[in-house]
Amino acid sequence: MMKTLTLTISGAAAIVALGAAPLAFAQAKPPVAAKAPAAAVPAAAAPTITANVPGICVLSREGIIGGSKVGKFVQTRLGQLTTQVNAELTGEKTSIETAAKDLDAKKATLGQAAYQQQGSALQQRADALQQKAQQRDRELQATEQKALQHVLQDATPFVEQQVEAKKCGVVLDANSILAANKAMDLTPGVIASLDTKEQEFTFDREHLDGQVAPQQR
């Protein structure tokens, strides 16, 4: 008897705008039993900060990615690449499922040896597709990290300009503090300058199978 195909492929999750956040393109997991929702904890309201502390500034890298034209382009492009991967894997998955149904339909007319041989070949295709899905996951993550690094590197000179203009002695991560005076925030100025330099750049999915990926330019 041919063992049941174990192939389970899900679509890639939406691309997030943080280089450190992993993509969720992976094999689907079985559903778990629903749990009673925990009591909602009200979010603490950010206090109104009016003091402008000399020498202290804040910067949001996530804000640069999410607010700049080139950062938004990157998110759109990553979504396109994810859609391409989904189409590739879904097409192969459908082909395997169709072949499995055809094999089951011919079970009564095939000999046991032929049935097992063809079933084994289908299982090998399913296993190979699982491996490809995992590889595409890694490739999309590598692509995201490289593209976001490109954006942040291009933003670096404008961060330095803002640091000098605002005479910052220290720059804090805006996302690690509760609130700050907007006058201390370097992010808007960096975004404005970055938008004048770059709105998009060419990149494709990274390839981790020995093929050479197209270079960013």
Residue frames as a rotation matrix with the C-alpha (Angstrom) as fourth column:
MET 1
0.571 0.821 0.000 0.00
0.821 -0.571 0.000 0.00
0.000 0.000 -1.000 0.00
MET 2
-0.224 -0.595 0.772 1.17
0.495 -0.752 -0.436 3.52
0.840 0.284 0.463 -0.74
LYS 3
-0.391 0.066 -0.918 1.57
0.888 -0.232 -0.396 5.54
-0.240 -0.970 0.032 2.44
THR 4
0.665 0.747 -0.020 -0.44
0.729 -0.655 -0.201 8.71
-0.163 0.119 -0.979 2.74
LEU 5
0.002 -0.650 0.760 1.22
0.622 -0.594 -0.509 11.75
0.783 0.474 0.403 1.21
THR 6
0.104 -0.044 -0.994 2.53
0.967 -0.229 0.112 13.96
-0.233 -0.972 0.019 3.98
LEU 7
-0.681 -0.434 0.590 2.75
0.623 -0.766 0.155 17.12
0.385 0.473 0.792 1.91
THR 8
0.491 0.778 -0.392 1.33
0.863 -0.497 0.094 20.20
-0.121 -0.384 -0.915 3.61
ILE 9
-0.649 -0.695 0.310 2.26
0.743 -0.666 0.061 23.60
0.164 0.270 0.949 2.22
SER 10
0.404 0.761 -0.508 0.88
0.792 -0.569 -0.222 26.94
-0.458 -0.312 -0.832 3.34
GLY 11
0.605 -0.127 0.786 1.19
0.509 -0.697 -0.505 30.41
0.612 0.706 -0.357 1.83
ALA 12
-0.527 -0.842 -0.114 3.80
0.701 -0.355 -0.619 32.88
0.481 -0.406 0.777 2.97
ALA 13
0.235 0.564 -0.792 2.77
0.892 -0.448 -0.054 35.32
-0.385 -0.694 -0.609 5.66
ALA 14
0.918 0.143 0.369 2.63
0.289 -0.879 -0.380 39.03
0.270 0.456 -0.848 4.95
ILE 15
-0.047 -0.994 0.101 6.02
0.708 -0.105 -0.699 40.66
0.705 0.039 0.708 4.77
VAL 16
0.706 0.216 -0.675 6.84
0.674 -0.499 0.545 42.60
-0.219 -0.839 -0.497 7.91
ALA 17
0.795 -0.339 0.502 8.75
0.045 -0.793 -0.607 45.85
0.604 0.505 -0.616 7.86
LEU 18
0.641 -0.623 0.449 11.47
-0.698 -0.230 0.678 44.80
-0.319 -0.748 -0.583 10.31
GLY 19
0.135 -0.677 -0.724 14.68
-0.760 0.398 -0.514 43.19
0.636 0.619 -0.460 9.19
ALA 20
-0.771 -0.503 0.390 14.97
-0.630 0.515 -0.582 41.23
0.092 -0.694 -0.714 12.45
ALA 21
-0.014 0.848 0.531 11.47
-0.695 0.373 -0.614 39.80
-0.719 -0.377 0.584 12.24
PRO 22
-0.857 -0.365 0.363 11.38
-0.049 0.760 0.648 36.40
-0.513 0.538 -0.669 10.49
LEU 23
-0.396 0.733 -0.553 8.99
-0.866 -0.099 0.489 35.63
0.304 0.674 0.674 7.68
ALA 24
-0.244 0.412 0.878 6.41
-0.619 0.630 -0.468 33.03
-0.746 -0.658 0.101 8.43
PHE 25
0.329 0.287 -0.900 6.62
-0.903 0.374 -0.211 31.07
0.276 0.882 0.383 5.16
ALA 26
-0.733 -0.563 0.382 6.61
-0.667 0.706 -0.239 27.51
-0.135 -0.430 -0.893 6.39
GLN 27
-0.732 0.491 -0.472 4.77
0.219 0.826 0.520 24.27
0.646 0.277 -0.712 6.53
ALA 28
0.032 0.840 0.542 1.30
-0.596 -0.419 0.685 24.56
0.803 -0.344 0.487 7.96
LYS 29
-0.945 -0.302 0.126 0.93
-0.265 0.480 -0.836 23.39
0.192 -0.824 -0.534 11.54
PRO 30
-0.418 0.846 -0.332 -2.07
0.627 0.533 0.568 21.41
0.658 0.029 -0.753 12.76
PRO 31
0.040 0.502 0.864 -4.68
-0.346 -0.804 0.484 23.48
0.937 -0.318 0.141 14.58
VAL 32
-0.881 -0.306 -0.362 -4.51
0.246 0.356 -0.901 23.49
0.404 -0.883 -0.239 18.34
ALA 33
-0.039 0.916 -0.400 -7.42
0.952 0.155 0.263 23.51
0.303 -0.370 -0.878 20.72
ALA 34
0.022 0.125 0.992 -8.77
0.098 -0.988 0.122 26.96
0.995 0.095 -0.034 21.33
LYS 35
-0.566 -0.256 -0.784 -8.05
0.798 0.071 -0.599 28.45
0.209 -0.964 0.164 24.74
ALA 36
0.575 0.770 -0.276 -10.16
0.818 -0.554 0.155 30.84
-0.034 -0.315 -0.949 26.68
PRO 37
0.239 -0.504 0.830 -8.97
0.366 -0.745 -0.558 34.38
0.899 0.437 0.007 25.93
ALA 38
-0.414 -0.461 -0.785 -6.91
0.905 -0.118 -0.409 35.96
0.096 -0.879 0.466 28.65
ALA 39
0.565 0.621 -0.543 -8.23
0.703 -0.707 -0.076 39.06
-0.431 -0.339 -0.836 30.27
ALA 40
0.427 -0.373 0.824 -7.26
0.639 -0.520 -0.567 42.05
0.639 0.769 0.016 28.15
VAL 41
0.021 -0.508 -0.861 -4.63
0.871 -0.414 0.265 44.28
-0.492 -0.755 0.434 29.70
PRO 42
0.923 0.380 0.057 -5.23
0.359 -0.800 -0.480 47.92
-0.137 0.464 -0.875 28.79
ALA 43
0.121 -0.911 0.394 -2.27
0.861 -0.101 -0.499 49.52
0.495 0.399 0.772 27.07
ALA 44
0.027 -0.205 -0.978 -0.58
0.767 -0.623 0.152 52.25
-0.641 -0.755 0.141 29.03
ALA 45
0.886 0.329 0.328 -1.25
0.462 -0.694 -0.552 55.64
0.047 0.640 -0.767 27.53
ALA 46
-0.113 -0.972 0.208 1.91
0.919 -0.181 -0.350 57.39
0.378 0.151 0.913 26.40
PRO 47
0.258 0.180 -0.949 2.48
0.703 -0.709 0.057 60.50
-0.662 -0.682 -0.309 28.49
THR 48
0.877 0.033 0.479 2.76
0.368 -0.689 -0.625 63.87
0.310 0.724 -0.616 26.83
ILE 49
0.144 -0.924 -0.354 6.41
0.897 -0.029 0.441 64.83
-0.418 -0.381 0.825 26.77
THR 50
0.949 0.259 0.180 7.12
0.309 -0.875 -0.373 68.54
0.061 0.410 -0.910 26.43
ALA 51
0.577 -0.790 -0.208 10.71
-0.316 -0.451 0.835 68.89
-0.753 -0.416 -0.510 27.62
ASN 52
0.897 -0.419 -0.138 13.41
-0.039 0.237 -0.971 68.92
0.440 0.876 0.196 24.95
VAL 53
0.783 -0.622 0.004 16.46
0.127 0.167 0.978 67.46
-0.609 -0.765 0.210 26.66
PRO 54
0.593 -0.613 -0.522 19.66
-0.803 -0.500 -0.325 68.89
-0.062 0.612 -0.788 25.10
GLY 55
-0.399 -0.914 -0.080 21.93
-0.914 0.389 0.116 66.26
-0.075 0.119 -0.990 23.58
ILE 56
-0.629 0.245 0.738 19.41
-0.013 0.945 -0.326 63.40
-0.777 -0.215 -0.591 23.72
CYS 57
-0.336 0.499 -0.799 17.75
-0.940 -0.236 0.248 62.26
-0.065 0.834 0.548 20.48
VAL 58
-0.064 0.370 0.927 15.68
-0.161 0.913 -0.375 59.30
-0.985 -0.173 0.001 19.36
LEU 59
-0.463 -0.100 -0.881 15.53
-0.884 -0.020 0.467 57.40
-0.064 0.995 -0.079 16.08
SER 60
0.263 0.601 0.754 13.25
-0.372 0.785 -0.496 54.64
-0.890 -0.150 0.430 14.77
ARG 61
-0.817 -0.561 -0.132 14.73
-0.374 0.342 0.862 52.32
-0.438 0.754 -0.490 12.18
GLU 62
-0.523 0.723 0.451 11.32
0.738 0.649 -0.184 50.72
-0.426 0.237 -0.873 11.79
GLY 63
0.374 0.656 -0.655 9.93
0.262 -0.753 -0.604 54.18
-0.890 0.054 -0.454 11.19
ILE 64
-0.316 -0.580 -0.751 12.44
-0.638 -0.456 0.620 54.75
-0.702 0.675 -0.226 8.41
ILE 65
-0.962 -0.031 0.270 11.43
0.141 0.794 0.592 51.49
-0.233 0.607 -0.760 6.72
GLY 66
-0.284 0.952 0.117 7.73
0.877 0.307 -0.370 52.06
-0.388 -0.002 -0.922 7.15
GLY 67
0.431 0.527 -0.732 7.68
0.346 -0.846 -0.406 55.77
-0.833 -0.078 -0.547 6.34
SER 68
-0.374 -0.650 -0.661 10.17
-0.412 -0.523 0.747 56.23
-0.831 0.551 -0.072 3.53
LYS 69
0.474 0.539 -0.697 9.29
-0.844 0.051 -0.534 55.78
-0.252 0.841 0.479 -0.12
VAL 70
-0.224 -0.631 -0.743 12.05
-0.763 0.588 -0.270 53.27
0.607 0.506 -0.613 -0.67
GLY 71
-0.882 -0.055 0.468 11.05
-0.398 0.619 -0.677 51.35
-0.253 -0.784 -0.568 2.45
LYS 72
0.090 0.986 0.138 7.47
-0.530 0.165 -0.832 51.09
-0.843 0.002 0.537 1.22
PHE 73
0.341 -0.048 -0.939 8.75
-0.915 0.212 -0.343 49.97
0.216 0.976 0.028 -2.17
VAL 74
-0.722 -0.680 -0.129 10.75
-0.612 0.715 -0.339 47.21
0.322 -0.165 -0.932 -0.50
GLN 75
-0.585 0.569 0.578 7.67
-0.326 0.487 -0.810 45.97
-0.743 -0.662 -0.100 1.31
THR 76
0.467 0.774 -0.427 5.69
-0.698 0.027 -0.715 45.94
-0.542 0.633 0.553 -1.93
ARG 77
0.064 -0.537 -0.841 8.45
-0.887 0.355 -0.294 44.13
0.457 0.765 -0.454 -3.81
LEU 78
-0.872 -0.370 0.321 8.80
-0.486 0.735 -0.473 41.53
-0.061 -0.568 -0.821 -1.06
GLY 79
-0.085 0.930 0.357 5.07
-0.437 0.287 -0.852 40.92
-0.895 -0.229 0.382 -1.32
GLN 80
0.528 0.230 -0.818 5.45
-0.848 0.100 -0.520 40.32
-0.038 0.968 0.248 -5.06
LEU 81
-0.439 -0.784 -0.439 8.27
-0.746 0.590 -0.309 37.83
0.501 0.192 -0.844 -4.49
THR 82
-0.737 0.245 0.630 6.20
-0.400 0.592 -0.699 36.02
-0.544 -0.768 -0.338 -1.88
THR 83
0.365 0.920 -0.141 3.30
-0.621 0.128 -0.774 35.75
-0.694 0.370 0.618 -4.33
GLN 84
0.224 -0.374 -0.900 5.65
-0.891 0.296 -0.345 34.26
0.395 0.879 -0.267 -6.94
VAL 85
-0.822 -0.561 0.095 6.88
-0.539 0.715 -0.445 31.67
0.182 -0.417 -0.891 -4.46
ASN 86
-0.336 0.793 0.508 3.32
-0.454 0.336 -0.825 30.81
-0.825 -0.508 0.247 -3.46
ALA 87
0.545 0.562 -0.623 2.37
-0.795 0.110 -0.597 30.28
-0.266 0.820 0.507 -7.11
GLU 88
-0.212 -0.732 -0.648 5.41
-0.814 0.498 -0.297 28.06
0.540 0.464 -0.702 -7.70
LEU 89
-0.928 -0.210 0.308 4.77
-0.363 0.702 -0.613 25.83
-0.087 -0.681 -0.727 -4.69
THR 90
-0.126 0.964 0.233 1.02
-0.529 0.133 -0.838 25.71
-0.839 -0.229 0.493 -5.09
GLY 91
0.363 0.227 -0.904 1.36
-0.928 0.170 -0.331 24.61
0.078 0.959 0.272 -8.71
GLU 92
-0.546 -0.650 -0.528 3.66
-0.564 0.752 -0.342 21.75
0.620 0.111 -0.777 -7.76
LYS 93
-0.823 0.296 0.485 1.47
-0.352 0.404 -0.844 20.78
-0.446 -0.865 -0.228 -4.81
THR 94
0.202 0.959 -0.200 -1.62
-0.759 0.025 -0.651 20.64
-0.619 0.283 0.732 -7.02
SER 95
0.111 -0.246 -0.963 0.22
-0.868 0.448 -0.214 18.49
0.484 0.860 -0.164 -9.56
ILE 96
-0.873 -0.481 -0.078 1.23
-0.366 0.753 -0.547 15.99
0.322 -0.449 -0.834 -6.88
GLU 97
-0.539 0.746 0.391 -2.27
-0.411 0.173 -0.895 15.86
-0.735 -0.643 0.213 -5.41
THR 98
0.347 0.667 -0.659 -3.76
-0.905 0.053 -0.423 15.28
-0.247 0.743 0.622 -8.87
ALA 99
-0.245 -0.545 -0.802 -1.28
-0.695 0.675 -0.246 12.49
0.676 0.497 -0.544 -9.55
ALA 100
-0.941 -0.091 0.325 -2.13
-0.316 0.571 -0.757 10.88
-0.117 -0.816 -0.567 -6.21
LYS 101
-0.066 0.991 0.116 -5.85
-0.615 0.051 -0.787 10.91
-0.786 -0.123 0.606 -7.00
ASP 102
0.341 0.138 -0.930 -5.20
-0.912 0.289 -0.291 9.40
0.228 0.947 0.224 -10.42
LEU 103
-0.663 -0.661 -0.351 -3.10
-0.528 0.745 -0.408 6.67
0.531 -0.085 -0.843 -8.85
ASP 104
-0.734 0.461 0.498 -5.80
-0.350 0.372 -0.860 5.84
-0.582 -0.806 -0.112 -6.34
ALA 105
0.265 0.887 -0.377 -8.32
-0.814 -0.003 -0.580 5.65
-0.516 0.461 0.722 -9.18
LYS 106
0.273 -0.249 -0.929 -6.12
-0.761 0.535 -0.367 3.08
0.588 0.808 -0.043 -10.97
LYS 107
-0.339 -0.500 0.797 -5.43
-0.917 0.364 -0.162 1.06
-0.209 -0.786 -0.582 -7.83
ALA 108
0.380 0.598 0.705 -7.82
-0.456 0.785 -0.419 -1.74
-0.804 -0.162 0.572 -8.75
THR 109
0.994 0.038 -0.101 -6.22
-0.107 0.387 -0.916 -2.25
0.004 0.921 0.388 -12.18
LEU 110
0.247 -0.969 0.001 -2.60
-0.773 -0.197 -0.603 -1.95
0.584 0.148 -0.798 -11.10
GLY 111
0.365 -0.248 -0.898 -0.60
0.437 0.897 -0.070 -4.73
0.822 -0.367 0.435 -9.61
GLN 112
0.908 0.016 -0.420 0.55
0.411 -0.242 0.879 -4.31
-0.087 -0.970 -0.226 -6.03
ALA 113
0.010 -0.996 -0.094 4.16
0.874 -0.037 0.485 -3.83
-0.486 -0.087 0.870 -7.04
ALA 114
-0.404 -0.116 0.907 3.34
0.739 -0.627 0.248 -1.17
0.540 0.771 0.339 -9.64
TYR 115
0.631 0.722 0.283 1.04
0.366 -0.599 0.713 0.63
0.684 -0.346 -0.642 -7.23
GLN 116
0.751 -0.403 -0.523 3.69
0.525 -0.118 0.843 0.75
-0.402 -0.907 0.123 -4.52
GLN 117
-0.265 -0.907 0.328 6.37
0.934 -0.157 0.319 1.84
-0.238 0.391 0.889 -6.97
GLN 118
-0.199 0.265 0.944 4.31
0.551 -0.766 0.331 4.75
0.810 0.586 0.006 -8.31
GLY 119
0.842 0.534 -0.071 3.23
0.328 -0.404 0.854 5.68
0.427 -0.743 -0.515 -4.79
SER 120
0.372 -0.802 -0.467 6.83
0.782 0.000 0.623 5.77
-0.500 -0.597 0.628 -3.64
ALA 121
-0.487 -0.542 0.685 7.71
0.843 -0.496 0.207 8.07
0.227 0.679 0.698 -6.54
LEU 122
0.290 0.686 0.668 4.88
0.348 -0.725 0.594 10.43
0.892 0.060 -0.449 -5.57
GLN 123
0.876 0.015 -0.482 6.05
0.480 -0.132 0.867 10.48
-0.050 -0.991 -0.123 -1.98
GLN 124
-0.137 -0.989 -0.046 9.54
0.925 -0.144 0.350 11.42
-0.353 0.005 0.936 -3.12
ARG 125
-0.343 0.099 0.934 8.05
0.585 -0.756 0.295 14.33
0.735 0.647 0.201 -5.08
ALA 126
0.717 0.682 0.145 6.12
0.272 -0.465 0.843 15.43
0.642 -0.565 -0.519 -2.00
ASP 127
0.585 -0.580 -0.567 9.24
0.714 0.037 0.699 15.23
-0.385 -0.814 0.436 0.19
ALA 128
-0.435 -0.778 0.454 11.22
0.900 -0.391 0.193 17.23
0.027 0.492 0.870 -2.36
LEU 129
0.027 0.531 0.847 8.53
0.399 -0.783 0.478 19.89
0.917 0.325 -0.233 -2.42
GLN 130
0.894 0.236 -0.382 8.63
0.430 -0.209 0.878 20.17
0.127 -0.949 -0.288 1.36
GLN 131
0.072 -0.956 -0.285 12.36
0.861 -0.085 0.502 20.76
-0.504 -0.281 0.816 1.16
LYS 132
-0.468 -0.200 0.861 11.88
0.739 -0.623 0.257 23.35
0.485 0.756 0.439 -1.57
ALA 133
0.561 0.749 0.352 9.29
0.372 -0.608 0.701 25.19
0.740 -0.262 -0.620 0.55
GLN 134
0.741 -0.355 -0.570 11.75
0.564 -0.132 0.815 25.36
-0.364 -0.926 0.102 3.44
GLN 135
-0.345 -0.908 0.236 14.46
0.893 -0.241 0.379 26.63
-0.287 0.342 0.895 1.09
ARG 136
-0.152 0.363 0.919 12.18
0.591 -0.712 0.379 29.29
0.792 0.601 -0.106 -0.36
ASP 137
0.859 0.434 -0.273 11.42
0.454 -0.397 0.798 30.38
0.238 -0.809 -0.538 3.21
ARG 138
0.265 -0.854 -0.449 15.11
0.702 -0.149 0.697 30.88
-0.661 -0.499 0.560 3.88
GLU 139
-0.500 -0.463 0.732 15.56
0.859 -0.373 0.351 32.69
0.110 0.804 0.584 0.58
LEU 140
0.330 0.702 0.631 12.72
0.508 -0.695 0.508 35.12
0.795 0.153 -0.586 1.29
GLN 141
0.863 -0.070 -0.500 14.15
0.455 -0.321 0.831 35.85
-0.218 -0.945 -0.245 4.72
ALA 142
-0.144 -0.989 -0.029 17.61
0.798 -0.134 0.587 36.45
-0.585 0.061 0.809 3.25
THR 143
-0.311 0.115 0.943 16.10
0.788 -0.523 0.324 38.71
0.531 0.844 0.072 0.60
GLU 144
0.735 0.664 0.136 14.23
0.443 -0.622 0.646 40.74
0.514 -0.415 -0.751 3.19
GLN 145
0.621 -0.551 -0.557 17.26
0.552 -0.197 0.810 41.18
-0.556 -0.811 0.182 5.40
LYS 146
-0.408 -0.835 0.370 19.48
0.853 -0.205 0.479 42.27
-0.324 0.512 0.796 2.50
ALA 147
-0.088 0.453 0.887 16.89
0.692 -0.613 0.381 44.72
0.716 0.648 -0.260 1.13
LEU 148
0.886 0.450 -0.110 16.24
0.376 -0.561 0.737 46.33
0.271 -0.694 -0.667 4.51
GLN 149
0.263 -0.881 -0.393 19.96
0.703 -0.104 0.704 46.58
-0.661 -0.461 0.592 5.16
HIS 150
-0.420 -0.359 0.834 20.28
0.880 -0.387 0.276 48.42
0.224 0.849 0.478 1.84
VAL 151
0.440 0.687 0.578 17.67
0.460 -0.726 0.512 50.96
0.771 0.040 -0.635 2.94
LEU 152
0.923 -0.060 -0.379 19.21
0.343 -0.318 0.884 51.53
-0.174 -0.946 -0.273 6.35
GLN 153
-0.068 -0.997 0.034 22.70
0.866 -0.042 0.498 51.89
-0.495 0.063 0.867 4.88
ASP 154
-0.313 0.010 0.950 21.45
0.738 -0.627 0.250 54.53
0.598 0.779 0.189 2.46
ALA 155
0.707 0.662 0.249 19.80
0.322 -0.615 0.720 56.31
0.629 -0.429 -0.648 5.39
THR 156
0.374 -0.599 -0.708 22.99
0.923 0.169 0.346 56.37
-0.088 -0.783 0.616 7.50
PRO 157
-0.652 -0.665 0.364 24.45
0.690 -0.720 -0.078 59.62
0.314 0.200 0.928 6.06
PHE 158
-0.142 0.688 0.712 21.15
-0.032 -0.722 0.691 61.40
0.989 0.075 0.124 6.75
VAL 159
0.744 0.278 -0.608 21.13
0.554 0.254 0.793 60.11
0.375 -0.926 0.035 10.31
GLU 160
-0.165 -0.906 -0.390 24.57
0.982 -0.189 0.024 61.59
-0.096 -0.379 0.921 10.75
GLN 161
-0.623 -0.004 0.782 23.37
0.323 -0.912 0.254 64.90
0.712 0.411 0.569 9.32
GLN 162
0.426 0.876 0.228 20.46
0.037 -0.268 0.963 64.97
0.904 -0.401 -0.147 11.75
VAL 163
0.524 -0.327 -0.787 22.71
0.845 0.314 0.433 64.08
0.105 -0.892 0.441 14.68
GLU 164
-0.583 -0.812 0.031 24.96
0.809 -0.584 -0.070 67.00
0.075 -0.015 0.997 13.83
ALA 165
-0.436 0.472 0.766 22.11
0.128 -0.810 0.572 69.42
0.891 0.347 0.293 13.18
LYS 166
0.634 0.764 0.121 20.38
-0.074 -0.096 0.993 68.60
0.770 -0.638 -0.004 16.49
LYS 167
-0.186 -0.836 0.517 23.69
-0.722 -0.240 -0.649 68.32
0.666 -0.494 -0.559 18.35
CYS 168
0.828 0.544 -0.137 22.88
-0.353 0.695 0.626 64.87
0.436 -0.470 0.768 19.72
GLY 169
-0.162 -0.858 0.487 25.15
-0.984 0.102 -0.146 63.48
0.076 -0.503 -0.861 22.40
VAL 170
-0.830 0.010 0.557 23.24
-0.111 0.977 -0.184 60.20
-0.546 -0.215 -0.810 22.50
VAL 171
-0.399 0.726 -0.561 20.67
-0.848 -0.058 0.527 58.61
0.350 0.685 0.638 20.18
LEU 172
-0.604 0.291 0.742 18.11
-0.405 0.690 -0.600 56.24
-0.687 -0.663 -0.299 21.71
ASP 173
-0.922 0.382 0.065 15.99
0.301 0.598 0.743 53.65
0.245 0.705 -0.666 19.94
ALA 174
-0.662 0.704 0.257 12.58
-0.708 -0.700 0.095 55.31
0.246 -0.119 0.962 19.68
ASN 175
0.157 0.777 -0.610 10.85
-0.450 0.606 0.656 51.93
0.879 0.171 0.445 19.89
SER 176
-0.240 -0.311 -0.920 12.45
0.602 0.695 -0.392 51.03
0.761 -0.648 0.021 23.22
ILE 177
-0.978 -0.028 -0.208 11.14
0.182 -0.605 -0.775 54.04
-0.104 -0.796 0.596 25.11
LEU 178
-0.267 0.961 -0.067 7.56
0.789 0.178 -0.588 54.96
-0.553 -0.210 -0.806 25.99
ALA 179
0.772 0.524 0.359 7.50
0.635 -0.655 -0.411 58.45
0.020 0.545 -0.838 24.53
ALA 180
-0.372 -0.879 -0.299 9.71
0.810 -0.465 0.357 61.38
-0.453 -0.110 0.885 23.55
ASN 181
0.202 0.338 -0.919 9.34
-0.090 -0.928 -0.361 64.98
-0.975 0.155 -0.157 22.51
LYS 182
0.792 0.177 0.585 8.90
0.521 0.304 -0.797 65.08
-0.319 0.936 0.149 18.72
ALA 183
0.856 -0.509 -0.091 11.59
-0.508 -0.795 -0.331 67.74
0.096 0.329 -0.939 18.56
MET 184
0.061 -0.857 0.511 14.07
-0.755 0.296 0.585 65.07
-0.653 -0.422 -0.629 19.71
ASP 185
0.450 0.228 0.864 13.05
0.200 0.916 -0.347 62.59
-0.871 0.329 0.366 16.98
LEU 186
-0.460 -0.738 -0.493 15.49
-0.417 -0.311 0.854 62.32
-0.784 0.598 -0.165 14.08
THR 187
-0.415 0.252 0.874 13.27
0.527 0.850 0.005 59.96
-0.742 0.462 -0.486 12.08
PRO 188
0.659 0.751 0.040 11.14
0.446 -0.347 -0.825 62.46
-0.605 0.562 -0.564 10.11
GLY 189
0.516 -0.533 -0.670 14.18
-0.647 -0.755 0.102 64.41
-0.561 0.381 -0.735 8.94
VAL 190
-0.561 -0.729 0.391 15.97
-0.321 0.627 0.710 61.23
-0.763 0.273 -0.586 7.89
ILE 191
-0.062 0.641 0.765 12.92
0.672 0.593 -0.443 60.05
-0.738 0.487 -0.467 5.93
ALA 192
0.806 0.404 -0.432 12.56
0.031 -0.758 -0.652 63.39
-0.591 0.512 -0.623 4.16
SER 193
0.096 -0.865 -0.493 16.21
-0.827 -0.345 0.445 63.35
-0.554 0.365 -0.748 3.06
LEU 194
-0.613 -0.312 0.725 16.12
-0.008 0.921 0.390 59.68
-0.790 0.234 -0.567 2.07
ASP 195
0.346 0.851 0.396 13.04
0.510 0.184 -0.840 60.27
-0.788 0.493 -0.370 -0.09
THR 196
0.733 -0.119 -0.670 14.98
-0.495 -0.768 -0.406 62.82
-0.466 0.630 -0.622 -2.14
LYS 197
-0.305 -0.950 -0.075 17.78
-0.812 0.218 0.541 60.31
-0.497 0.225 -0.838 -2.77
GLU 198
-0.953 -0.117 -0.278 16.03
-0.233 0.872 0.431 57.05
0.192 0.475 -0.859 -3.50
GLN 199
-0.087 0.982 0.167 12.51
-0.988 -0.063 -0.143 55.79
-0.130 -0.177 0.976 -4.06
GLU 200
0.887 0.330 0.324 13.27
-0.298 0.943 -0.145 52.25
-0.354 0.032 0.935 -5.24
PHE 201
-0.240 -0.931 -0.273 16.03
-0.932 0.143 0.333 49.90
-0.271 0.335 -0.903 -6.34
THR 202
0.361 0.363 -0.859 16.17
-0.728 0.686 -0.016 46.62
0.583 0.631 0.511 -8.20
PHE 203
-0.628 -0.566 0.534 16.36
-0.757 0.605 -0.248 43.36
-0.183 -0.560 -0.808 -6.27
ASP 204
0.138 0.615 -0.777 15.14
-0.625 0.662 0.413 39.80
0.768 0.429 0.475 -6.69
ARG 205
0.932 0.244 0.268 14.79
-0.362 0.573 0.736 36.76
0.026 -0.782 0.622 -4.49
GLU 206
-0.079 -0.976 0.205 18.08
-0.978 0.116 0.176 35.51
-0.196 -0.186 -0.963 -3.11
HIS 207
0.687 0.226 -0.690 19.04
-0.452 0.877 -0.162 32.01
0.569 0.424 0.705 -4.28
LEU 208
0.190 -0.582 0.790 20.56
-0.927 0.157 0.339 29.57
-0.322 -0.798 -0.510 -1.82
ASP 209
0.768 0.163 0.619 20.87
-0.024 0.974 -0.226 26.59
-0.640 0.159 0.752 -4.16
GLY 210
-0.108 -0.915 0.388 24.11
0.605 0.250 0.756 27.50
-0.789 0.317 0.527 -5.87
GLN 211
0.260 0.250 0.933 22.49
0.923 -0.348 -0.164 29.79
0.284 0.903 -0.321 -8.43
VAL 212
-0.808 -0.569 -0.151 23.65
0.588 -0.794 -0.156 33.38
-0.031 -0.214 0.976 -8.66
ALA 213
0.226 0.917 -0.330 20.99
0.860 -0.347 -0.375 35.85
-0.458 -0.199 -0.867 -7.57
PRO 214
0.337 -0.050 0.940 20.61
0.651 -0.709 -0.271 39.13
0.680 0.703 -0.206 -9.52
GLN 215
-0.581 -0.662 -0.472 22.66
0.807 -0.397 -0.437 41.87
0.102 -0.635 0.765 -7.94
GLN 216
0.505 0.674 -0.539 21.05
0.729 -0.668 -0.152 44.91
-0.463 -0.316 -0.828 -6.34
ARG 217
-0.557 -0.679 0.478 21.75
0.822 -0.534 0.198 48.14
0.121 0.504 0.855 -8.15
